[in-house]
Amino acid sequence: MKTQYRCTDCGLTFKLEPNLMVCPSCSKGQKPDEPLVGVLEVEYEGKIEADFQIIDFLPVEKEFFPPIPVGNTPLWEPKNLRSQLGFSNLYFKDDSSNPTSSFKDRASYLVSAFAKKHGINEIVLASTGNAGSSMAGIGAAQGQDITIFLPKAAPPAKLIQAQQYGAKVILVDGNYDRAFDFSLAYSKVKGGMNRNTAYNPMTIEGKKTVSLEVFKDLGCAPDYVFVSTGDGCILAGVYKGYKDLLKMGLIESIPIIYSVQSEGSDALYRAFNSKDGKFVNTPTATIADSICVDVPRNGYHALKQLKEFGGKVITVADVDIIKAQKDLSTSTGLFTEPAGATAYAGFLKAMNELPKDATIVVMTTGNGLKDVATASKGVDPLPTPINSINEI
């Protein structure tokens, strides 16, 4: 299978090189505090059959991947919710069952393999928490050195998880956007491969595997997919998987994808609904830390995909995210973190406009134990300890 990079802005093509991250031509016009320009996608030439293996759709040979079981996550059939809501073909793609309990393992897995193939042993990145702990865990399995820049407000569980895996954790006095900039500066001085979302083309390429798995599980593409969105990289990955399936003639159309944002971090929503499609840098605040970004680094590319394939962008309030998290837990046994619950909250908001017999996949992207402080907001306070059952 022949592979090459293609710029999503100008269309120029390039060889897959480890030091090439964004289009050299388009990136010359990159402005501070705006989404990345010149994002690269991997393009394939050849034919892939319907009985494909996931590795057939990836640009790195099997022997370079770390010995850790990423992907093949379960597609839940929530019988209680199907009966309660009246949607007989509702599914949840549960990526909390990945090795580090996060969807981000899909990107880290491919980045690690790509680095290994090219003899690079240090990987650097910025993260709100999940991408960092993910890269740390995948890197531990591969024997790579991982350096992570995280905002000081990142949930402690995610910081401790990264430390347990042996990563070098650097806390930044600021938000994710500042951590992103620091990590780029570090890479330029110290070297190594930068894993930053969207900046490294392998992050989108790794995340596309979720769409390939859903296709294999269902035997077809779903009608609708709900994706929680911060920087827009997972959204682009979901689109990339279905675009590759379409190119290979394995599906006839791209699903309608709902990008769901928190009202407190809604840059993509505002750009989607503006006349000029511009992103305005506005301070953000949401309990869904994994999707809390001022500048969505893959904003331009994500917006282009949504417009081209008839996607939608909706927002939900933090109170609805907390409620959705609790409702999903009590009705299905699936305990997802706030970012994952955001996608479900979006489905609940939009479900009255959807056909009851449609095939719908809601993506839950991380385990609820990643952020117990937020989860505690959706439940009653712990009871006072008892000394006798007569006190009950």
VENSUL-V404438 format. One record per residue. N is the residue number from 1. SS is DSSP state (alpha for helix, beta for strand, coil for the rest). Layout:
BEGIN
n=N ss=SS
n=N ss=SS
END
This chain:
BEGIN
n=1 ss=coil
n=2 ss=beta
n=3 ss=beta
n=4 ss=beta
n=5 ss=beta
n=6 ss=beta
n=7 ss=beta
n=8 ss=coil
n=9 ss=coil
n=10 ss=coil
n=11 ss=coil
n=12 ss=coil
n=13 ss=beta
n=14 ss=beta
n=15 ss=coil
n=16 ss=coil
n=17 ss=coil
n=18 ss=coil
n=19 ss=coil
n=20 ss=coil
n=21 ss=coil
n=22 ss=beta
n=23 ss=coil
n=24 ss=coil
n=25 ss=coil
n=26 ss=alpha
n=27 ss=alpha
n=28 ss=alpha
n=29 ss=alpha
n=30 ss=coil
n=31 ss=coil
n=32 ss=coil
n=33 ss=coil
n=34 ss=coil
n=35 ss=coil
n=36 ss=coil
n=37 ss=coil
n=38 ss=coil
n=39 ss=beta
n=40 ss=beta
n=41 ss=beta
n=42 ss=beta
n=43 ss=beta
n=44 ss=beta
n=45 ss=beta
n=46 ss=coil
n=47 ss=coil
n=48 ss=coil
n=49 ss=coil
n=50 ss=coil
n=51 ss=coil
n=52 ss=coil
n=53 ss=coil
n=54 ss=alpha
n=55 ss=alpha
n=56 ss=alpha
n=57 ss=alpha
n=58 ss=coil
n=59 ss=coil
n=60 ss=coil
n=61 ss=coil
n=62 ss=alpha
n=63 ss=alpha
n=64 ss=alpha
n=65 ss=coil
n=66 ss=coil
n=67 ss=coil
n=68 ss=coil
n=69 ss=coil
n=70 ss=coil
n=71 ss=coil
n=72 ss=coil
n=73 ss=coil
n=74 ss=coil
n=75 ss=beta
n=76 ss=beta
n=77 ss=coil
n=78 ss=coil
n=79 ss=alpha
n=80 ss=alpha
n=81 ss=alpha
n=82 ss=alpha
n=83 ss=alpha
n=84 ss=alpha
n=85 ss=alpha
n=86 ss=coil
n=87 ss=coil
n=88 ss=coil
n=89 ss=coil
n=90 ss=beta
n=91 ss=beta
n=92 ss=beta
n=93 ss=beta
n=94 ss=beta
n=95 ss=alpha
n=96 ss=alpha
n=97 ss=alpha
n=98 ss=coil
n=99 ss=coil
n=100 ss=coil
n=101 ss=coil
n=102 ss=beta
n=103 ss=coil
n=104 ss=coil
n=105 ss=alpha
n=106 ss=alpha
n=107 ss=alpha
n=108 ss=alpha
n=109 ss=alpha
n=110 ss=alpha
n=111 ss=alpha
n=112 ss=alpha
n=113 ss=alpha
n=114 ss=alpha
n=115 ss=alpha
n=116 ss=alpha
n=117 ss=alpha
n=118 ss=coil
n=119 ss=coil
n=120 ss=coil
n=121 ss=coil
n=122 ss=beta
n=123 ss=beta
n=124 ss=beta
n=125 ss=beta
n=126 ss=beta
n=127 ss=beta
n=128 ss=coil
n=129 ss=coil
n=130 ss=alpha
n=131 ss=alpha
n=132 ss=alpha
n=133 ss=alpha
n=134 ss=alpha
n=135 ss=alpha
n=136 ss=alpha
n=137 ss=alpha
n=138 ss=alpha
n=139 ss=alpha
n=140 ss=alpha
n=141 ss=alpha
n=142 ss=alpha
n=143 ss=coil
n=144 ss=coil
n=145 ss=beta
n=146 ss=beta
n=147 ss=beta
n=148 ss=beta
n=149 ss=beta
n=150 ss=beta
n=151 ss=beta
n=152 ss=coil
n=153 ss=coil
n=154 ss=coil
n=155 ss=coil
n=156 ss=alpha
n=157 ss=alpha
n=158 ss=alpha
n=159 ss=alpha
n=160 ss=alpha
n=161 ss=alpha
n=162 ss=alpha
n=163 ss=alpha
n=164 ss=alpha
n=165 ss=coil
n=166 ss=coil
n=167 ss=coil
n=168 ss=beta
n=169 ss=beta
n=170 ss=beta
n=171 ss=beta
n=172 ss=beta
n=173 ss=coil
n=174 ss=coil
n=175 ss=coil
n=176 ss=alpha
n=177 ss=alpha
n=178 ss=alpha
n=179 ss=alpha
n=180 ss=alpha
n=181 ss=alpha
n=182 ss=alpha
n=183 ss=alpha
n=184 ss=alpha
n=185 ss=alpha
n=186 ss=alpha
n=187 ss=alpha
n=188 ss=alpha
n=189 ss=alpha
n=190 ss=alpha
n=191 ss=coil
n=192 ss=coil
n=193 ss=beta
n=194 ss=beta
n=195 ss=coil
n=196 ss=coil
n=197 ss=coil
n=198 ss=coil
n=199 ss=coil
n=200 ss=coil
n=201 ss=alpha
n=202 ss=alpha
n=203 ss=alpha
n=204 ss=alpha
n=205 ss=alpha
n=206 ss=alpha
n=207 ss=alpha
n=208 ss=coil
n=209 ss=alpha
n=210 ss=alpha
n=211 ss=alpha
n=212 ss=alpha
n=213 ss=alpha
n=214 ss=alpha
n=215 ss=alpha
n=216 ss=alpha
n=217 ss=alpha
n=218 ss=alpha
n=219 ss=coil
n=220 ss=coil
n=221 ss=coil
n=222 ss=coil
n=223 ss=coil
n=224 ss=beta
n=225 ss=beta
n=226 ss=beta
n=227 ss=beta
n=228 ss=beta
n=229 ss=coil
n=230 ss=coil
n=231 ss=coil
n=232 ss=coil
n=233 ss=alpha
n=234 ss=alpha
n=235 ss=alpha
n=236 ss=alpha
n=237 ss=alpha
n=238 ss=alpha
n=239 ss=alpha
n=240 ss=alpha
n=241 ss=alpha
n=242 ss=alpha
n=243 ss=alpha
n=244 ss=alpha
n=245 ss=alpha
n=246 ss=alpha
n=247 ss=alpha
n=248 ss=coil
n=249 ss=coil
n=250 ss=coil
n=251 ss=coil
n=252 ss=coil
n=253 ss=coil
n=254 ss=coil
n=255 ss=coil
n=256 ss=beta
n=257 ss=beta
n=258 ss=beta
n=259 ss=beta
n=260 ss=beta
n=261 ss=beta
n=262 ss=beta
n=263 ss=coil
n=264 ss=coil
n=265 ss=coil
n=266 ss=coil
n=267 ss=alpha
n=268 ss=alpha
n=269 ss=alpha
n=270 ss=alpha
n=271 ss=alpha
n=272 ss=alpha
n=273 ss=coil
n=274 ss=coil
n=275 ss=coil
n=276 ss=coil
n=277 ss=coil
n=278 ss=coil
n=279 ss=coil
n=280 ss=coil
n=281 ss=coil
n=282 ss=coil
n=283 ss=coil
n=284 ss=coil
n=285 ss=coil
n=286 ss=coil
n=287 ss=coil
n=288 ss=coil
n=289 ss=alpha
n=290 ss=alpha
n=291 ss=alpha
n=292 ss=coil
n=293 ss=coil
n=294 ss=coil
n=295 ss=coil
n=296 ss=coil
n=297 ss=coil
n=298 ss=coil
n=299 ss=alpha
n=300 ss=alpha
n=301 ss=alpha
n=302 ss=alpha
n=303 ss=alpha
n=304 ss=alpha
n=305 ss=alpha
n=306 ss=alpha
n=307 ss=alpha
n=308 ss=alpha
n=309 ss=coil
n=310 ss=coil
n=311 ss=coil
n=312 ss=beta
n=313 ss=beta
n=314 ss=beta
n=315 ss=beta
n=316 ss=beta
n=317 ss=coil
n=318 ss=alpha
n=319 ss=alpha
n=320 ss=alpha
n=321 ss=alpha
n=322 ss=alpha
n=323 ss=alpha
n=324 ss=alpha
n=325 ss=alpha
n=326 ss=alpha
n=327 ss=alpha
n=328 ss=alpha
n=329 ss=alpha
n=330 ss=alpha
n=331 ss=alpha
n=332 ss=alpha
n=333 ss=coil
n=334 ss=coil
n=335 ss=coil
n=336 ss=beta
n=337 ss=coil
n=338 ss=alpha
n=339 ss=alpha
n=340 ss=alpha
n=341 ss=alpha
n=342 ss=alpha
n=343 ss=alpha
n=344 ss=alpha
n=345 ss=alpha
n=346 ss=alpha
n=347 ss=alpha
n=348 ss=alpha
n=349 ss=alpha
n=350 ss=alpha
n=351 ss=alpha
n=352 ss=alpha
n=353 ss=alpha
n=354 ss=coil
n=355 ss=coil
n=356 ss=coil
n=357 ss=coil
n=358 ss=coil
n=359 ss=coil
n=360 ss=beta
n=361 ss=beta
n=362 ss=beta
n=363 ss=beta
n=364 ss=beta
n=365 ss=coil
n=366 ss=beta
n=367 ss=beta
n=368 ss=alpha
n=369 ss=alpha
n=370 ss=alpha
n=371 ss=alpha
n=372 ss=alpha
n=373 ss=alpha
n=374 ss=alpha
n=375 ss=alpha
n=376 ss=alpha
n=377 ss=alpha
n=378 ss=alpha
n=379 ss=coil
n=380 ss=coil
n=381 ss=coil
n=382 ss=coil
n=383 ss=coil
n=384 ss=coil
n=385 ss=coil
n=386 ss=coil
n=387 ss=coil
n=388 ss=coil
n=389 ss=alpha
n=390 ss=alpha
n=391 ss=alpha
n=392 ss=coil
END
